[in-house]
Amino acid sequence: MPLTSEEIDRFLAEPHLCHFATVDDQGRPRVRPLWFLWKDGEFLFTTRLERRYTGRDLASSPSVAVSIASEDRPYRAVIAHGRPEIIERSEELLAALCSRYVDDPAATAHHMNEPDRVLMRMVPETILSWDYGREDTDSPKTSPIKA
C-alpha cells in the first residue's frame, strides 16, 4: 500500500541513505548513495561536484531519480523523480543535513568545510511509495503521489 503524505514525512525524517540516480553523457545510468534532508516537501542533498561525477551527469541530463528504502522488515520505500538545482551554500542547512548521519561535530565540520561541497534542492515531480507491512489486494503496491 502507498504511504500517506504524513507517513512519507515521518519515513523521510529517518536517516536512511538516499540512492541518487543520474544518467551520464553516454546514456549510462549511475547510482550513488547520498545524504539527504526532507524539508517542507523538498529534498536537500549534499555532494562534492569536483570530485564526483554528479556535476557532469547533471550537466548532460538534469533529471534524476532517488530511492530511499528501509533496511528492516516490513520494508517501506519512497522513490522520487525531479530536477535538482544547486542552491546557495548554507552552513545551517549543511549542519542539519550532516548531523543526521555523523555524530562527531569534528567530522561534520570537516564535511562542511570541503570547498567543492554543494547543496542541491529538488522539489519532486513525482513520488512513489509503499509499505509492505500493509495488505491491500485491490490496489497496487506502489502508486504515484504528487508532491
N, C-alpha and C positions, 0 to 999 in steps of 0.2 A: 504494500500500500504506500502511496505517496505520503511524505511528511507534510504536516500543515506548515504554514508560514512561521508560527510560533515554535514548532518543533525544529524547523530549519535554523532559526535564530539560536536556539539552545544548543543544537548539534554543532553549529559552526563556531560557537563560543568556546568549545573544547579545543585543546591544542593539537589537532591532527595535522599531519603534513598534507600539503596540497600537491597533487601531481599536475604539473603545468605543461600542457602540450602545445607545441608550435609546429610549424612546417618550415623547413629550410629552403634556401633558394633553388635547390634541386627537386623540391617537391616531396622530400622525405620527412616523415614525422619525427619529432624529437620530444621526449618527455623528461622532465627533471623535477625532483622534489623541491618545493619552495615553502618558506614560512609565509603565513597569511594572517590577516586580521579581517574579520567580517564586522563592518560597522555601518549602521544606517542604510542597510540594503545594498552595500557595495563591498567589493573585495579590495584590500590593500595588500600588496606583495612587496617584498624586498629581494633584490638580487644585485649582482655586480655585472654591469654591462660590458666592461672592457675585458674581463677575464672569463666570460661565459659567452655562449652562442646566442643568448636571448636577444640581445640588441640586433644582431644581424638577421635573426629569424623574423623578428617583428618588423624590420625594415622591408623585408621581401613579402611577408604575409602577415598582416596585423591581427588576424583573427586567431583566438586561442580557445582551448577547452581546458577546464580544470576539473579534477576529480578529487573529492575528499571522502574517505571511507573510514568507518570504524574498524578497529582491529579485533574487537570481541564480538561474539555471537550474542544476540541476533544482529546480523550486520545491518548497518544503516549507511547510506551514501547520498551525496549531493554531487551532481555534475552540472557545470555552468559553462555557457559559451558567451564570448564577448570580445571586445577590443580594448585591451589595456592601454592606458596612457601614462607617460611619465609625469609625475607631479612634483611640485616644489618639495625639496627635502625638508622634513620637519623632524626636529630632534624628539619632540613629544610623540609623534606617531611611530618613529623608529624605535623609541624606547618601549612603547606599548606593544609593538609587534615583536621585538626581540625578547622581551621579558616573558612572553608566552612560552618560549622554547628554551631559554637559557636562564638558570637560576643564579648564575655568578655575575654580579654587577661589572666586574672587570672584563668578562667575555662580552657582555652587552656593549660596553664602551668600545671595545675593540671593533666589533661589527659596525657600530655607528660611526667610527672614525675612518673606515675604509673609504678612500677618496672616490672610487668609482661605484660605490653603493648607491642605488637609487630606490625611490619609492614609485610603485605603479598603482594606479587605481583602475578598477574595472567595474562598471555597472553591468550586471548580467543582462544579456538579451534574452536568454532562456535558461531556466533552471529545471533540472530533472532530479527527482529524489525518490528514495524508497526506504522502507523499513521491513526487513524480512521477519520481524518479530510479530507482525500482524497478519492475520489471514483475511483475504478477500478474494474469493474465487470469481467474482463478477467483474472485476476491473483489473487492468494491467498492473504489474508490479512497479512500473515507472510511468509517470505521466508528466507532461510539461506543466510548470507553474511559472507564469510570467512574473518577473520581479517588478 
